Amino acid sequence: QVQLVESGGGLVQPGGSLRLSCAASGSIFSIYVMGWYRQAPGKQRELVAAIDNDGRTNYADPVKGRFTISKDGAKNTVYLQMNSLRPEDTAVYYCNAGVFNSDLTSTNFWGQGTQVTVSS
């Protein structure tokens, strides 16, 4: 019901910045929360940041003060502004959307992922 497409990843030097975008389409009216996850080689996928329909945000401790999650007014796009990037931020970043179903159960939808590499 929801399709997510990420963009904006790439190679950046330590201390640099990147802005990731996630375009949502389909039943976007059903989305109650969107977020960014990341997965580094050999590690579990972990939450980076999330934002709900009330504008409340949540950040993982390693990115607090450096990353900012936001969304546009139409809720078609969510962004992750990443500043002061570190090599340990290197991972595939995935956009996620939480959706309420008609029976009030929830479903997670995932984007295809975008690679972020922080290296000198």
Accessible surface in RSA format (square Angstrom, percent):
REM  Atomic radii and reference values for relative SASA: ProtOr
REM  Chains: A
REM  Algorithm: Lee & Richards
REM  Probe-radius: 1.40
REM  Slices: 20
REM RES _ NUM      All-atoms   Total-Side   Main-Chain    Non-polar    All polar
REM                ABS   REL    ABS   REL    ABS   REL    ABS   REL    ABS   REL
RES GLN A   1   124.04  69.4  89.14  65.1  34.89  83.1  40.14  85.4  83.90  63.6
RES VAL A   2     8.52   5.6   0.00   0.0   8.52  20.5   0.00   0.0   8.52  23.1
RES GLN A   3    94.37  52.8  90.04  65.8   4.33  10.3  54.75 116.5  39.62  30.0
RES LEU A   4    10.62   5.9   0.18   0.1  10.44  26.2   0.18   0.1  10.44  28.1
RES VAL A   5    89.14  58.7  86.58  78.4   2.56   6.2  86.58  75.2   2.56   6.9
RES GLU A   6     6.53   3.7   0.00   0.0   6.53  15.5   0.00   0.0   6.53   5.3
RES SER A   7    61.94  52.3  57.11  76.2   4.83  11.1  41.81  89.0  20.13  28.2
RES GLY A   8    37.25  45.9   0.00   N/A  37.25  45.9  24.20  66.4  13.05  29.2
RES GLY A   9    29.96  36.9   0.00   N/A  29.96  36.9   2.13   5.8  27.83  62.3
RES GLY A  10    29.05  35.8   0.00   N/A  29.05  35.8  29.02  79.6   0.03   0.1
RES LEU A  11   132.10  73.6 100.02  71.6  32.08  80.6 100.02  70.2  32.08  86.3
RES VAL A  12    23.31  15.3  18.12  16.4   5.19  12.5  23.31  20.3   0.00   0.0
RES GLN A  13   126.10  70.5 124.12  90.7   1.99   4.7  31.57  67.2  94.53  71.7
RES PRO A  14    59.38  43.3  37.58  34.3  21.80  79.2  38.03  31.4  21.35 132.7
RES GLY A  15    55.77  68.8   0.00   N/A  55.77  68.8  29.14  80.0  26.63  59.6
RES GLY A  16    22.53  27.8   0.00   N/A  22.53  27.8  21.76  59.7   0.77   1.7
RES SER A  17    58.03  49.0  37.99  50.7  20.04  46.2  22.45  47.8  35.58  49.8
RES LEU A  18    33.77  18.8  29.17  20.9   4.60  11.6  33.77  23.7   0.00   0.0
RES ARG A  19   130.60  54.8 115.72  59.0  14.88  35.4  33.43  45.7  97.18  58.9
RES LEU A  20     0.00   0.0   0.00   0.0   0.00   0.0   0.00   0.0   0.00   0.0
RES SER A  21    29.06  24.6  28.80  38.4   0.26   0.6  14.03  29.9  15.03  21.1
RES CYS A  22     0.00   0.0   0.00   0.0   0.00   0.0   0.00   0.0   0.00   0.0
RES ALA A  23    52.57  48.3  49.78  76.8   2.79   6.3  49.87  70.2   2.71   7.2
RES ALA A  24     5.25   4.8   0.00   0.0   5.25  11.9   0.09   0.1   5.16  13.7
RES SER A  25    58.51  49.4  55.55  74.1   2.96   6.8  43.55  92.7  14.96  21.0
RES GLY A  26    52.35  64.6   0.00   N/A  52.35  64.6  24.81  68.1  27.54  61.7
RES SER A  27    25.02  21.1  23.06  30.8   1.96   4.5   1.98   4.2  23.04  32.3
RES ILE A  28    36.34  20.7  36.34  27.1   0.00   0.0  36.34  26.2   0.00   0.0
RES PHE A  29   170.66  85.4 141.75  87.8  28.91  75.2 148.79  90.2  21.87  62.6
RES SER A  30    19.52  16.5   8.51  11.4  11.02  25.4  16.87  35.9   2.65   3.7
RES ILE A  31     1.46   0.8   0.31   0.2   1.15   2.8   0.35   0.3   1.11   3.0
RES TYR A  32    70.80  33.1  69.14  39.3   1.66   4.3  46.69  35.1  24.10  29.7
RES VAL A  33    36.95  24.3  36.15  32.7   0.79   1.9  36.95  32.1   0.00   0.0
RES MET A  34     4.26   2.2   3.57   2.4   0.69   1.7   3.34   2.8   0.92   1.2
RES GLY A  35     2.39   2.9   0.00   N/A   2.39   2.9   1.67   4.6   0.71   1.6
RES TRP A  36     0.00   0.0   0.00   0.0   0.00   0.0   0.00   0.0   0.00   0.0
RES TYR A  37    58.01  27.1  58.01  33.0   0.00   0.0  20.54  15.4  37.47  46.2
RES ARG A  38    16.05   6.7  15.90   8.1   0.14   0.3   2.83   3.9  13.22   8.0
RES GLN A  39    63.19  35.3  58.72  42.9   4.47  10.6  11.02  23.4  52.17  39.6
RES ALA A  40    21.25  19.5  17.47  27.0   3.79   8.6  17.96  25.3   3.29   8.7
RES PRO A  41   125.24  91.3  97.18  88.6  28.06 102.0 109.23  90.2  16.01  99.5
RES GLY A  42    91.63 113.0   0.00   N/A  91.63 113.0  44.65 122.5  46.98 105.2
RES LYS A  43   141.14  68.9 128.38  78.8  12.76  30.4  83.48  75.1  57.67  61.4
RES GLN A  44   161.49  90.3 147.93 108.1  13.56  32.3  53.82 114.6 107.67  81.7
RES ARG A  45    90.34  37.9  65.71  33.5  24.63  58.7  22.66  31.0  67.68  41.0
RES GLU A  46    80.99  46.5  76.03  57.5   4.95  11.8  29.30  56.7  51.69  42.2
RES LEU A  47    56.47  31.4  47.43  33.9   9.04  22.7  47.43  33.3   9.04  24.3
RES VAL A  48     1.31   0.9   0.96   0.9   0.35   0.8   1.31   1.1   0.00   0.0
RES ALA A  49     0.00   0.0   0.00   0.0   0.00   0.0   0.00   0.0   0.00   0.0
RES ALA A  50    16.65  15.3  16.17  25.0   0.48   1.1  16.34  23.0   0.32   0.8
RES ILE A  51    13.54   7.7  11.61   8.7   1.92   4.6  12.24   8.8   1.29   3.5
RES ASP A  52    25.83  18.1  25.31  25.2   0.53   1.2  15.93  37.5   9.90   9.9
RES ASN A  53    74.46  51.3  48.02  46.4  26.44  63.7  26.56  63.9  47.90  46.3
RES ASP A  54   113.60  79.6  78.88  78.5  34.72  82.1  22.65  53.3  90.95  90.7
RES GLY A  55    41.34  51.0   0.00   N/A  41.34  51.0  21.52  59.1  19.82  44.4
RES ARG A  56   162.75  68.3 153.16  78.1   9.60  22.8  74.15 101.3  88.60  53.7
RES THR A  57    65.55  46.6  34.64  35.1  30.91  73.7  13.17  17.7  52.37  79.2
RES ASN A  58    86.01  59.3  83.68  80.9   2.33   5.6  22.76  54.8  63.25  61.1
RES TYR A  59    45.82  21.4  37.80  21.5   8.03  20.9  31.05  23.3  14.77  18.2
RES ALA A  60    26.51  24.4  17.26  26.6   9.26  21.1  26.49  37.3   0.02   0.1
RES ASP A  61   110.27  77.2  91.32  90.9  18.95  44.8  32.33  76.1  77.93  77.7
RES PRO A  62    74.01  53.9  59.54  54.3  14.47  52.6  70.89  58.5   3.11  19.4
RES VAL A  63     0.28   0.2   0.28   0.2   0.00   0.0   0.28   0.2   0.00   0.0
RES LYS A  64   118.60  57.9  98.78  60.6  19.82  47.2  54.90  49.4  63.70  67.9
RES GLY A  65    86.27 106.4   0.00   N/A  86.27 106.4  42.79 117.4  43.48  97.4
RES ARG A  66    22.58   9.5  17.50   8.9   5.07  12.1  19.27  26.3   3.31   2.0
RES PHE A  67     6.04   3.0   0.00   0.0   6.04  15.7   0.00   0.0   6.04  17.3
RES THR A  68    72.07  51.3  71.47  72.5   0.60   1.4  43.53  58.5  28.53  43.1
RES ILE A  69     5.68   3.2   0.00   0.0   5.68  13.7   0.00   0.0   5.68  15.4
RES SER A  70    46.83  39.6  45.79  61.1   1.04   2.4  32.14  68.4  14.69  20.6
RES LYS A  71    57.06  27.8  32.21  19.8  24.85  59.2  28.28  25.5  28.78  30.7
RES ASP A  72    47.59  33.3  36.37  36.2  11.22  26.5  30.41  71.6  17.18  17.1
RES GLY A  73    89.17 110.0   0.00   N/A  89.17 110.0  46.19 126.7  42.98  96.3
RES ALA A  74    69.25  63.7  44.13  68.1  25.12  57.1  55.69  78.4  13.56  35.9
RES LYS A  75    35.97  17.5  35.53  21.8   0.43   1.0  24.84  22.4  11.13  11.9
RES ASN A  76    56.15  38.7  56.04  54.2   0.10   0.2  17.83  42.9  38.32  37.0
RES THR A  77    22.49  16.0  22.04  22.3   0.45   1.1   6.32   8.5  16.17  24.4
RES VAL A  78     0.03   0.0   0.03   0.0   0.00   0.0   0.03   0.0   0.00   0.0
RES TYR A  79    44.63  20.8  44.63  25.4   0.00   0.0  15.72  11.8  28.91  35.6
RES LEU A  80     0.00   0.0   0.00   0.0   0.00   0.0   0.00   0.0   0.00   0.0
RES GLN A  81    58.76  32.9  58.58  42.8   0.18   0.4  29.62  63.1  29.14  22.1
RES MET A  82     0.00   0.0   0.00   0.0   0.00   0.0   0.00   0.0   0.00   0.0
RES ASN A  83    58.77  40.5  58.77  56.8   0.00   0.0  16.44  39.6  42.33  40.9
RES SER A  84    59.79  50.5  55.17  73.6   4.63  10.7  19.33  41.2  40.46  56.7
RES LEU A  85     2.09   1.2   0.00   0.0   2.09   5.2   0.00   0.0   2.09   5.6
RES ARG A  86   104.88  44.0 104.38  53.2   0.50   1.2  21.98  30.0  82.90  50.2
RES PRO A  87    73.83  53.8  66.76  60.9   7.07  25.7  67.05  55.4   6.78  42.1
RES GLU A  88   118.60  68.1  92.35  69.9  26.25  62.5  59.90 115.9  58.70  47.9
RES ASP A  89     0.46   0.3   0.46   0.5   0.00   0.0   0.00   0.0   0.46   0.5
RES THR A  90    36.64  26.1  33.05  33.5   3.60   8.6  31.02  41.7   5.62   8.5
RES ALA A  91     2.17   2.0   1.32   2.0   0.85   1.9   2.17   3.1   0.00   0.0
RES VAL A  92    41.01  27.0  40.84  37.0   0.18   0.4  40.84  35.5   0.18   0.5
RES TYR A  93     0.00   0.0   0.00   0.0   0.00   0.0   0.00   0.0   0.00   0.0
RES TYR A  94    36.61  17.1  36.61  20.8   0.00   0.0   9.37   7.0  27.24  33.6
RES CYS A  95     0.00   0.0   0.00   0.0   0.00   0.0   0.00   0.0   0.00   0.0
RES ASN A  96     9.36   6.5   9.36   9.0   0.00   0.0   0.00   0.0   9.36   9.0
RES ALA A  97     0.00   0.0   0.00   0.0   0.00   0.0   0.00   0.0   0.00   0.0
RES GLY A  98     0.54   0.7   0.00   N/A   0.54   0.7   0.54   1.5   0.00   0.0
RES VAL A  99     0.93   0.6   0.93   0.8   0.00   0.0   0.93   0.8   0.00   0.0
RES PHE A 100   104.27  52.2  94.32  58.4   9.95  25.9  94.32  57.2   9.95  28.5
RES ASN A 101    38.79  26.7  29.07  28.1   9.72  23.4  19.65  47.3  19.13  18.5
RES SER A 102   124.93 105.6  80.96 108.0  43.97 101.3  60.55 128.9  64.38  90.2
RES ASP A 103    98.57  69.0  70.78  70.4  27.79  65.7  45.31 106.6  53.26  53.1
RES LEU A 104   145.12  80.8 128.90  92.2  16.22  40.8 129.41  90.9  15.72  42.3
RES THR A 105    73.22  52.1  66.64  67.6   6.58  15.7  67.09  90.1   6.13   9.3
RES SER A 106    66.48  56.2  40.74  54.4  25.74  59.3   5.52  11.8  60.96  85.4
RES THR A 107    51.01  36.3  45.62  46.3   5.39  12.8  38.29  51.4  12.72  19.2
RES ASN A 108    91.01  62.8  70.96  68.6  20.05  48.3   7.76  18.7  83.25  80.5
RES PHE A 109    42.15  21.1  39.72  24.6   2.43   6.3  42.15  25.6   0.00   0.0
RES TRP A 110   100.43  40.3  72.72  35.2  27.71  65.1  56.42  30.1  44.01  71.4
RES GLY A 111     8.94  11.0   0.00   N/A   8.94  11.0   1.55   4.3   7.39  16.5
RES GLN A 112   110.83  62.0  77.16  56.4  33.66  80.2  70.85 150.8  39.97  30.3
RES GLY A 113    13.29  16.4   0.00   N/A  13.29  16.4   0.59   1.6  12.70  28.5
RES THR A 114    18.89  13.4  14.37  14.6   4.52  10.8   7.76  10.4  11.13  16.8
RES GLN A 115    86.13  48.2  78.68  57.5   7.44  17.7  50.31 107.1  35.82  27.2
RES VAL A 116     0.00   0.0   0.00   0.0   0.00   0.0   0.00   0.0   0.00   0.0
RES THR A 117    40.68  28.9  40.68  41.2   0.00   0.0  29.80  40.0  10.88  16.4
RES VAL A 118     4.08   2.7   0.00   0.0   4.08   9.8   0.00   0.0   4.08  11.1
RES SER A 119    58.92  49.8  50.72  67.7   8.19  18.9  21.48  45.7  37.44  52.5
RES SER A 120   128.94 109.0  67.71  90.4  61.23 141.0  47.74 101.7  81.20 113.8
END  Absolute sums over single chains surface
CHAIN  1 A     6253.4       4743.0       1510.4       3381.9       2871.5
END  Absolute sums over all chains
TOTAL          6253.4       4743.0       1510.4       3381.9       2871.5
